[in-house]
Amino acid sequence: MAETYDIAKAVEAQKEYCKEYAANHPEDWVSKFMAEGRGFAPVSGVCWCCHQNIYTKEGYVTINRRRTERKTEGISVERARRELTTGCPFCYRSYVD
């Protein structure tokens, strides 16, 4: 099955995942704000470090805030729906810090 890349749908999928996670893990320390649909990833999807949208189909690998010529995949709608986004797929910045 092909992955779908749509920023608005991926943002919404991540919000729903966070709400489900909070409902299933009320003892977890992050459940309080995840119940509101807020996870670790930027709400807009734009990385604070490299300024690329993490939910796009592809972006440039960025090392030490310098863009390389190498491209890599972003986070698909399906991936946002099944796992918690904790970092940027392009510059590898952690959003959990």
Rosetta blueprint (number, residue, H / E / L):
1 M L
2 A L
3 E L
4 T L
5 Y L
6 D L
7 I H
8 A H
9 K H
10 A H
11 V H
12 E H
13 A H
14 Q H
15 K H
16 E H
17 Y H
18 C H
19 K H
20 E H
21 Y H
22 A H
23 A H
24 N H
25 H L
26 P L
27 E L
28 D L
29 W L
30 V L
31 S H
32 K H
33 F H
34 M H
35 A L
36 E L
37 G L
38 R L
39 G L
40 F L
41 A L
42 P L
43 V L
44 S L
45 G L
46 V E
47 C L
48 W L
49 C L
50 C L
51 H L
52 Q L
53 N E
54 I L
55 Y L
56 T L
57 K L
58 E E
59 G E
60 Y E
61 V E
62 T E
63 I E
64 N L
65 R L
66 R E
67 R E
68 T E
69 E E
70 R E
71 K E
72 T E
73 E E
74 G L
75 I L
76 S L
77 V H
78 E H
79 R H
80 A H
81 R H
82 R H
83 E L
84 L L
85 T L
86 T L
87 G E
88 C L
89 P L
90 F L
91 C L
92 Y L
93 R L
94 S E
95 Y L
96 V L
97 D L
